Structures are given as C-alpha cells and as structure tokens.
Amino acid sequence: MDFVLGGVAACGACLFTNPLEVVKTRMQLQGELKSRGTYQIYYRNVFHAFYTIGKIDGLAGLQKGLVPGLVYQMCMNGVRLGSYAIIESLGYIHTDGRVSAAKSTVAGAVAGVVGAVMGSPIYLVKTHLQSQATSSIAVGHQYKHRGMVHALMNIHKQHGILGLWRGASAAVPRVSVGSAAQLSTFSASKELVIDLQLFPEGSWLIALSAGMISSVVVVSAMTPFDVISTRLYNQPVDHLGKGILYRSFSDCFSKTLKKED
C-alpha cells in the first residue's frame, strides 16, 4: 500500500507540475555548450518561458510529456517513497528513538537509486518529448517522437533494450542526492515542527510545513545534477547509441563548467 499511495500522490502532483517540468527542461537545454552572449535567448525567465511556449506551441505544449511523466511518477516515486516508508517503519533510520540524519540520508539515497533505475526509460522519453518544440523556439537536440509508446518502440528498435537505459548513470546521482535531501530533511523538519508545537497534534499543516522546508534543500542540492541529467538524456546519439556530445556524467559536468562560465 505504501508503494501505491506514494505513486498515486506523485501522479496527482504531476498533473499540476508538468508545465513547470516542460519549462525547466527547455531552460536547462537553452545555451547548451555555448558561452554567454553567443546564442539567442528564447526563454528569459520562468514566466517568459510559460508565455512563449503557450503562445507558440499552444496550451497543449505546456503539457508535453504528461503521459510518461505520470507513468514515471507512479513507477519511480511509488518505489522510492514506498521503500523509504518500509525502511522507516522497520526502525532503521532511528537512533535512541530519534531520527538519525546520517541513517535517513543513506536510506533516502538508496530508495532514490532503486526508483531512478526502474523509471529511467520513462524519464528518457519524457525528456525527449518535453524538449520537442516548434523550430522557432527549439532548444537542444530535437527528437521526432509521436508519443510515449512510439518513442519506446523506436529507441528499442534502434538501440536495443540497453538503449532504453541510456542516461541512467546521470539519473542515479540526481535522484539519490534529491531523494536523500528530501526524505532526510522531511523527517527532521517534521520532528522539528512537532517539537515547536506550532500546530495541533496530527494536523496536516505539520506535514505541509515540513515539506516546504525540505523542498528548499532539495532544489538547492539537486539542480546541478538535474541540468546534467537532462542534457545526457536529450543529447543526440550515434548508430551505436553512444552520446555524441558527452561520454559520461563527469564529461558533461566538465564541459558545461568550461564552456558556459
């Protein structure tokens, strides 16, 4: 039940956050491997990106990749949150009755890695679909997928089963860092809010407050890994399925630092 509820909750959130995912993907690919001032800026900021995508691609453009997004959330977060809940219920993250920061961080990272590996093929397709745009505002490599199923079949046909897990090496550090930050800080934040007695015992505001606190930590820790992950997933590949722009996570990280300073 923990797996199911975790996935369903993540899917519900995805319906509202998917447009933000589209905007985030476009902005992360904009100016890829180019120095500042040498490329055209289609998206000046989040709000301008929303306006531009809505105007050029239509409102449907803001929900590109929704289907794989929902499948990914159900798969990855169902496994991630469910695994963490099981670890927590067994008492592995507690020391002397209190949440251990070190243990909860490790547990969150492990749960995140398992979920990321399982959901990697879907995240690959989601990234491809969300980067697809009208040529006048296109950024990054443009794949021509017609939908999730077509993309999965096409990738499998061209590069085999391993081709579907291309980019998983970037997903592991991305999700492990984000998951460790989120799950560990959420547990600690929830404990802090309860100790401060800001809200009545059992109030939903306790979980909400803890979630808001942990989200700040997650974004700060995860963003660099998220940029690298998006670029590795979306880069063009040769006939063998190997990346043309980047060889690995470290190669992408290094090239981004050198060329986009």
Secondary structure, DSSP 8 states (H G I E B T S, - for coil): -HHHHHHHHHHHHHHHHHHHHHHHHHHHHTTTT--TTSS--S-SSHHHHHHHHHHHT-GGGGGTTHHHHHHHIIIIIHHHHHHHHHHHHTTTTEETTEE-HHHHHHHHHHHHHHHHHHHHHHHHHHHHHHH---GGG--S------SHHHHHHHHHHHHHHHHTTTTHHHHHHHHHHHHHHHHHHHHHHHHHHHHHT-S-TT-HHHHHHHHHHHHHHHHHHHHHHHHHHHHHHHS-B-TTS-BSS-SSHHHHHHHHHHH--
